[in-house]
Amino acid sequence: MVRGFGWAAAFPDEVWEHVFSFLAADADRNAVALVCRAWHRIERRSRRRVFVGNCYAVAPAAAVRRFPEVRAAAIKGKPHFADFNLVPTDWGGGAEAWVEAMAEGWPHLEELRLKRMVVSDDCLELIARSFKNFGVLSLVSCDGFSTAGLAAIAANCRSSPVHTSVGLEVAILVSVASEGVNELSLVYLLLSSADIPYLRNLRELDLHENEVEDNCLNWISHFPESFTSLVSLNIACLEGDVNTSVLECLISRCPNLKTLRLNHAMPLEKLVSLLQRAPQLVDVGTSKFSADHHPELFSKLESTFAGFKHLKSLSGIWEAGPTYLPAIYSVCESLTSLNLCYATIQSPELLKFVSRCKNLQRLWVMDLIEDNGLIAVAASCKLLQELRVFPSDPYGVAPPISLTEHGLVAISAGCLMLHSVLYFCRQMTNAALLTIANNRPNLTCFRLCIIEPHTPDYISQEPLDAGFSAIVESCKDLRRLSLSGLLTDRVFKSIGASANRLEMLSVAFAGDSDAGLHYILSGCKNLRKLEIRDCPFGDKALLDNASKLETMRSLWMSSCSVTLGACRQLALKMPRLNVEVIDERRGRPLESWPDDFPVEKLYIYRTVAGPRSDTPPCVWTV
Amino acid sequence: MEAAGESLRDTELRLGLPGTDAPEKPASTVTRGGKRALPEDDEEGYAKSNKSSSSSEEEQGEGDLCGHEPPAAKAQVVGWPPIRSYRKNSLHARKVEGEAAGLYVKVSMDGAPYLRKIDLKGYKGYKELREALDDMFKCFSLGEFPRKEGCSGSEYAITYEDKDGDLMLVGDVPWEMFISSCRRLRIMNGSEARGLGSRH
């Protein structure tokens, strides 16, 4: 046996790189990097994918320096509660710092995925011209850019069928020219004429639920004629009209197109003629699915969809009425993913449609499906893994829908592979939750939102502690949980004790005292993200569990009972946490406020980058 | 907690009749009545931390004003229920396009002392609309309504204001397009309207 780590040197670096390439999880790669200096060096040079869960947790330059050969980066910005308008719009999460650092240090970057970040048009332009081999751009829940920025991306797209053949040409010419001509200069000549630095292969442009300003109506026409490499295009979030004929040309010349998600604005007739050009599509998001009844349009729609031999995923279907939905029955059988959460179809039609989708694995739907609909789904869709039911009328101004706990119980009983649930409803019982827990111990994600805060079990009038406790005790692999309804500290005791795999917990209008928070922070071994609003949790629990916070990605607390004094103490005690106090009303600086000042919103996250330099006026890093 | 809330309710200023009450959903946590309070002003809102804190932006609940309005439109809590703002905007925008609520537009007639309001969704096409307007304004009209498009030789012409604010002659565009862009209707004197029609 070789003493020490000399054996590491017995193999060339490439061998270790190859070995490490089998480690998919970042945690494993991180562990490997700690073994010895050689492995640290080899690992960091061979890491190709980086995921930054909190853009402020590390300085962009540091990340780029540590991993110089990254090809795919995913970065997240604002806290999750920004989705519900709880985070001020100027809070931060700007992408410039990252894009600039990446443009400088990762010129070979191929994939960039940003979520909940503020991306400017300048950023998009920088992306467009900085990465030679850029393939995938995904922007999810971002804002700050416009269609002019998209035009810049489009304009810089080019397809390179000559990519490999250029290399070949170079090799031939070099061998031919080795007699008397300077090899190097010949190579330079060839390279520059082939225009390699500007080659790109954009395959995927994914714009998911972004707020995009519409100021460049024809941005799609900026894709050059030579551009043919598109595989996935998702423009569902764009509000404005998109030039259909330009889009048709684009689609026609991209034979590898598999995913096409259009936006609401396109009329149904245009949609049909567009889709006819791409029968190879696997994932389709339609535009507006309502129009006056025209038999001709109906049959065109019918034949177009019948032509989809490989369709697995369907979404869009905005405002679908009963008129045109039957035209697409032919694809139901093959669908594995169906997103009808913008379709305002009523239950009977919805039921007819969904119960034909025997192979469905993922279903996103409005509560218009009602209990009856879900019972039908439970009977027909035996392969269902993920269900999301959204409220059609969240503010309760219309007559109530007949969607109750019964629907979810039926699904839990009938769909044996169900592991992920998001369910909005107005009533729940402990008994129902117990049944669900017993039926589906394989749940990994359970998010229940009972629309009215503090709603008890409507039969027993008890808090829903017993029900949610049953969920965490039975579902040993639960990774994500959202609570709602009337809840006391008892439920937190169960969660702290049983939810060992829990990574993300969302709590609102729950608990009686600090004990609740203490149970969570002193338990839940694998907790990464905790977000709390409107709960009576305060200083003591926070300070008693200060070190826990460094094991987590972030903690959000708003409208709780935390004081400024506790934040100051926490910040002092834990230098590797950024303790951000957010207060949108006060004009005076934080330093002048006393310790007992109640904190409106608090965002705590671990970081190696220190306090950030881009805090807006309403945010103070304590 | 509830008891304190009830006594507070007694002291609330309302515009409803005495004895009528905005029907409350059980376990409503929204701080009721009055203006939105800041934490140091509203001891109740902050100390009773089970309630949703008044530090969230709460709109005036309509239920406070009309005691008999069923069901009470409660003051909304910011960010609750937790729906993506993107979804809210989309849903709202679609609803506003007139799905369930109907598309009410004002109808004015030159010379008539008051206006009317009609629901454009209630008509299948131009013919029905004209017939309805004829019926509605019979008592004011001196001549017959134009039965066909254009206003040649008739006393009155039906025009509308579209979403850009322009005055347009009714009947040019497909019905669906018309009802999505019409903001109000105006029955004009034939002589004034001739300028509109004569271009075609």
Interface residues (C-beta under 8 A of the other chain):
Chain A: F81 D83 F84 N85 L86 S141 E209 N210 E211 C237 H264 A291 D292 W318 E319 C341 Y342 T344 F390 P391 S392 P394 Y395 G396 V397 A398 F424 C449 I451 E452 P453 H454 T455 P456 S482 L486 S506 A508 F509 D512 R533 D534 C535 P536 S559 C560 S561 R585 P598 E600
Chain B: K25 P26 A27 S28 T29 L38 P39 Y46 S49 N50 S52 S53 S55 S56 P71 A73 K74 Q76 V77 V78 G79 W80 P81 P82 I83 R84 S85 Y86 R87 K88 S90 L91 R94 E99 A100 E176
